[in-house]
Amino acid sequence: MTRLSRGRQSWWVLAAGTLAVFGALGLARFGYSVVLPAMQGGLSLDNTRAGMLATVNLAGYLVLAALGGALAAHFGPRIVVVSGLTVAGAGMLLTGTADSFLPAAAWRCLTGIGSGAANIAVMGMWATWFSSRRRGLASGVAVTGSSLGLIFAGPLAPRIIASYGAEGWRICWYLFGGTTLLIGAVAWLVIRNRPRDPAVDLSSPYAGDSRPGSRPAPLAWGRVYRSAPVWHLGLVYVANGFSYIIYMTFFVKHLVTTGGYTRGAAGGLFMTMGWVSLLCGVLWGHVSDRIGRRATLVIVFLIHTVAFALFALWPQPAGFTLSAVLFGLTAWSIPAIMAATCGDVLGSRLAPAALGFVTLFFGVGQALAPGIAGAIADAAGSFAPAFLLAAGVALAGALGAAFLHPAAVTEQAGE
């Protein structure tokens, strides 16, 4: 890669990072929502086991959440992003070969491990590549990769399943996995660890230092784990992970079983939600740059509360559509705001480690929720109580965000 100005290079890296999020989350995680009804039938899974497949995927994500951020801070994000995408792509390919619950669980867990490494490393890069005034905007652009996953998988997966019948869900995973491996190759070619990364040692996290042969001071890891604002952010992030993953995991399933939607129609609404969410990260990241992270988090959590409650309480096309639009308007905004906030609190070099640490909390919420929601649905004969649980937890997140210390979410530190 030829040397570019920092401004141009940063936007190329942002584009590659957005594609990485598309593979690591848009396909590896949210693709499961569209494939789930056919996969559940093909493997003879009840709702509890279907939820457990999502849980083990998110448990794998959790394992690499903190570790991936620390690895990115130590070795540089490039190698971690590429390695994570490679593992996630391989996990999706293997998921397509599963013939029962246990191998499916193993491969979904492997996919989650790769997703966690890639996504955390990507989202931690923006504190290095962008100033604090554009950090929320950059994070918001990157999370649109998840929207691209909904737009891509929403209409495509039902068509593949209709064309290939019982094997259709397997073809979907092969396509998702192959696409993610290709994105990994693009990431290797485009992503650099720091601005003006010299070509002589592209894997070094110190390659962007302006003084030849110099190395930055050792990272003060203790600042991450001793920071009260970081712990508070993590606890708020639990609510986001727990609530939104219930909604996303069982979105299509609820439309088919309760709403009377065909798989194609449910996939169409899933795609619509993706289109609506396409600029949500950019919008709310920019809003958080202007009015502050705390106020923005409270607003977004309240919108999530309404969206999840509507999905449970208004089981008609109008209610489902309004819920999807409301969620789409805010869908990926909280991860974008969290990524920007970590840079604000601890500075650019510790931002990946801080993001990884708070994502541990997010991952705990994600890992617990699908299995609980699936069991509730089996017991109640409906997903409505599970979506109401998601709404209540999102409301708790709004309350927790309201008590974030202002200095912790507005001041840049450590750069």
LINKA-V95000 format. One record per residue. N is the residue number from 0. SS is DSSP state (hx for helix, st for strand, lp for the rest). Layout:
N/SS
N/SS
This chain:
0/lp
1/lp
2/lp
3/lp
4/lp
5/hx
6/hx
7/hx
8/hx
9/hx
10/hx
11/hx
12/hx
13/hx
14/hx
15/hx
16/hx
17/hx
18/hx
19/hx
20/hx
21/hx
22/hx
23/hx
24/hx
25/hx
26/hx
27/lp
28/lp
29/lp
30/hx
31/hx
32/hx
33/hx
34/hx
35/hx
36/hx
37/hx
38/hx
39/hx
40/hx
41/hx
42/lp
43/lp
44/lp
45/lp
46/hx
47/hx
48/hx
49/hx
50/hx
51/hx
52/hx
53/hx
54/hx
55/hx
56/hx
57/hx
58/hx
59/hx
60/hx
61/hx
62/hx
63/hx
64/hx
65/hx
66/hx
67/hx
68/hx
69/hx
70/hx
71/hx
72/hx
73/hx
74/hx
75/lp
76/hx
77/hx
78/hx
79/hx
80/hx
81/hx
82/hx
83/hx
84/hx
85/hx
86/hx
87/hx
88/hx
89/hx
90/hx
91/hx
92/hx
93/hx
94/hx
95/lp
96/lp
97/lp
98/lp
99/lp
100/hx
101/hx
102/hx
103/hx
104/hx
105/hx
106/hx
107/hx
108/hx
109/hx
110/hx
111/hx
112/hx
113/hx
114/hx
115/hx
116/hx
117/hx
118/hx
119/hx
120/hx
121/hx
122/hx
123/lp
124/lp
125/hx
126/hx
127/hx
128/hx
129/lp
130/lp
131/hx
132/hx
133/hx
134/hx
135/hx
136/hx
137/hx
138/hx
139/hx
140/hx
141/hx
142/lp
143/hx
144/hx
145/hx
146/hx
147/hx
148/hx
149/hx
150/hx
151/hx
152/hx
153/hx
154/hx
155/hx
156/hx
157/hx
158/hx
159/hx
160/hx
161/hx
162/hx
163/hx
164/hx
165/hx
166/hx
167/hx
168/hx
169/hx
170/hx
171/hx
172/hx
173/hx
174/hx
175/hx
176/hx
177/hx
178/hx
179/hx
180/hx
181/hx
182/hx
183/hx
184/hx
185/hx
186/hx
187/hx
188/hx
189/hx
190/lp
191/lp
192/lp
193/lp
194/lp
195/lp
196/lp
197/lp
198/hx
199/hx
200/hx
201/lp
202/lp
203/lp
204/lp
205/lp
206/lp
207/lp
208/lp
209/lp
210/lp
211/lp
212/lp
213/lp
214/lp
215/lp
216/lp
217/lp
218/lp
219/lp
220/lp
221/hx
222/hx
223/hx
224/hx
225/lp
226/lp
227/hx
228/hx
229/hx
230/hx
231/hx
232/hx
233/hx
234/hx
235/hx
236/hx
237/hx
238/hx
239/hx
240/hx
241/hx
242/hx
243/hx
244/hx
245/hx
246/hx
247/hx
248/hx
249/lp
250/hx
251/hx
252/hx
253/hx
254/hx
255/hx
256/hx
257/lp
258/lp
259/lp
260/lp
261/lp
262/hx
263/hx
264/hx
265/hx
266/hx
267/hx
268/hx
269/hx
270/hx
271/hx
272/hx
273/hx
274/hx
275/hx
276/hx
277/lp
278/lp
279/hx
280/hx
281/hx
282/hx
283/hx
284/hx
285/hx
286/hx
287/hx
288/hx
289/hx
290/hx
291/lp
292/hx
293/hx
294/hx
295/hx
296/hx
297/hx
298/hx
299/hx
300/hx
301/hx
302/hx
303/hx
304/hx
305/hx
306/hx
307/hx
308/hx
309/hx
310/hx
311/hx
312/hx
313/lp
314/lp
315/lp
316/hx
317/hx
318/hx
319/hx
320/hx
321/hx
322/hx
323/hx
324/hx
325/hx
326/hx
327/hx
328/hx
329/hx
330/lp
331/lp
332/hx
333/hx
334/hx
335/hx
336/hx
337/hx
338/hx
339/hx
340/hx
341/hx
342/hx
343/hx
344/hx
345/hx
346/lp
347/hx
348/hx
349/hx
350/hx
351/hx
352/hx
353/hx
354/hx
355/hx
356/hx
357/hx
358/hx
359/hx
360/hx
361/hx
362/hx
363/hx
364/hx
365/hx
366/hx
367/hx
368/hx
369/hx
370/hx
371/hx
372/hx
373/hx
374/hx
375/hx
376/hx
377/hx
378/hx
379/hx
380/lp
381/lp
382/lp
383/hx
384/hx
385/hx
386/hx
387/hx
388/hx
389/hx
390/hx
391/hx
392/hx
393/hx
394/hx
395/hx
396/hx
397/hx
398/hx
399/hx
400/hx
401/hx
402/lp
403/lp
404/lp
405/hx
406/hx
407/hx
408/hx
409/lp
410/lp
411/lp
412/lp
413/lp
414/lp
